[in-house]
């Protein structure tokens, strides 16, 4: 599975690295099937109160269920299923204005709420997490911001049961991450 979330298109460092990762991985396995999701080109709606109630199985019967909420809940279940069915996920998660892009946050919100409701956490996939940022505050501050950004993402994916997470910040890190040692 290949997920991009940066709105900068081809100018995005994270997109360039995720594309390089997918190219290398598919060259190494000609039978690989890649599901691509571009969260910037096809953004999910942000989770409304009614949607969160439905996907977390805390529905208030006083709120009428409508077709839009039902469709959003089905889409959320589909997003979680495609994530859980993947053997490997290559995810571009750049830092945007001191956080993840809102499109990635919308995707994470849905998956995390569904995980909480299901009570199960799947750990048998590899996640190559490609992070990037910009040098807006100088090298020391950028390093600390990137570490905080990555810690938040690691916590979210750890909660979801991912135990084999490979962090990539640049092309130099990519080759080591693509070794994908299952013993990590």
QUISUL-V584862 format. One record per residue. SS is DSSP state (hx for helix, st for strand, lp for the rest). PHI is phi in radians with two decimals (999 if undefined). OMEGA is omega as a letter, one per 40 degrees, with the letter a starting at -180 (* if undefined). Layout:
# QUISUL-V584862
ss = (SS | SS)
phi = (PHI | PHI)
omega = (OMEGA | OMEGA)
This chain:
# QUISUL-V584862
ss = (lp | st | st | st | lp | lp | lp | lp | hx | hx | hx | lp | hx | hx | hx | hx | hx | hx | hx | hx | hx | hx | hx | hx | hx | hx | hx | hx | lp | lp | lp | lp | lp | lp | lp | st | st | st | lp | lp | lp | lp | lp | lp | lp | lp | lp | lp | hx | hx | hx | hx | hx | hx | hx | lp | lp | lp | lp | lp | lp | lp | lp | lp | lp | lp | hx | hx | hx | hx | hx | hx | hx | hx | hx | hx | hx | hx | hx | hx | hx | hx | hx | hx | hx | lp | lp | st | st | st | st | st | lp | lp | st | st | lp | lp | st | st | lp | hx | hx | hx | hx | hx | hx | hx | hx | hx | hx | hx | hx | hx | hx | hx | hx | hx | lp | lp | lp | lp | lp | lp | lp | st | st | st | st | st | lp | lp | lp | lp | lp | lp | lp | lp | hx | hx | hx | hx | hx | hx | hx | hx | hx | hx | hx | hx | hx | hx | hx | hx | hx | hx | hx | hx | hx | lp | lp | lp | lp | st | st | st | st | st | lp | lp | hx | hx | hx | hx | hx | hx | hx | lp | lp | lp | lp | lp | lp | lp)
phi = (999 | -2.19 | -2.20 | -2.00 | -2.38 | -1.42 | -1.42 | -1.45 | 1.08 | -1.13 | -1.45 | -1.46 | -1.10 | -1.11 | -1.15 | -1.11 | -1.27 | -1.12 | -1.11 | -1.11 | -1.11 | -1.13 | -1.03 | -1.14 | -1.19 | -1.27 | -1.15 | -1.36 | -2.41 | -1.15 | -1.66 | -1.17 | -1.95 | -2.00 | -1.66 | -1.91 | -2.27 | -1.87 | -1.24 | -1.44 | -1.31 | -2.26 | -1.22 | -1.46 | -1.24 | -1.29 | -1.20 | -1.44 | -0.98 | -1.05 | -1.12 | -1.07 | -1.13 | -1.18 | -1.27 | -1.65 | 1.04 | -2.17 | -1.21 | -1.56 | -1.09 | -1.32 | -1.66 | -1.19 | -1.36 | -2.12 | -1.10 | -1.14 | -1.13 | -1.06 | -1.13 | -1.13 | -1.15 | -1.13 | -1.11 | -1.07 | -1.10 | -1.15 | -1.08 | -1.12 | -1.10 | -1.16 | -1.15 | -1.20 | -1.37 | -1.28 | -1.49 | -2.50 | -2.14 | -1.90 | -2.14 | -1.52 | -2.27 | -1.25 | -1.55 | -2.12 | 0.87 | 1.28 | -2.72 | -1.33 | -1.01 | -1.05 | -1.17 | -1.23 | -1.08 | -1.09 | -1.14 | -1.08 | -0.97 | -1.14 | -1.14 | -1.12 | -1.10 | -1.15 | -1.10 | -1.05 | -1.16 | -1.30 | 1.27 | -1.96 | -2.31 | -1.61 | -2.15 | -1.80 | -2.39 | -1.68 | -2.16 | -1.70 | -1.77 | -1.70 | -1.93 | -2.69 | -2.70 | -2.22 | -1.51 | -1.58 | -2.21 | 1.73 | -1.05 | -1.17 | -1.17 | -1.07 | -1.03 | -1.14 | -1.07 | -1.13 | -1.08 | -1.12 | -1.01 | -1.19 | -1.08 | -1.09 | -1.14 | -1.03 | -1.09 | -1.09 | -1.30 | -1.11 | -1.02 | -1.38 | 1.71 | -1.32 | -1.95 | -1.98 | -1.93 | -2.02 | -1.55 | -2.31 | -1.87 | -2.69 | -1.07 | -1.12 | -1.31 | -1.10 | -1.03 | -1.11 | -1.13 | -1.28 | -1.15 | 0.77 | -1.24 | -1.10 | -1.43 | -1.00)
omega = (a | a | i | a | a | a | a | i | a | i | a | i | a | i | i | a | i | i | i | i | a | i | i | a | i | i | i | a | a | i | a | i | a | i | a | i | i | a | i | a | i | a | i | i | i | a | i | i | i | i | i | i | a | a | i | i | i | a | i | a | i | i | a | i | i | a | a | i | i | i | i | i | i | i | i | i | i | i | i | a | a | i | a | a | a | i | a | i | i | a | i | a | a | i | a | i | i | i | i | i | a | i | i | i | i | i | i | i | a | a | a | i | i | i | i | a | a | a | i | i | a | a | a | i | i | i | i | a | a | i | i | i | i | a | a | a | a | a | a | a | i | i | a | i | i | i | i | i | a | i | i | i | i | i | a | a | i | i | i | i | i | a | i | a | a | a | i | i | a | a | i | i | a | a | i | a | a | i | i | i | a | a | a | *)
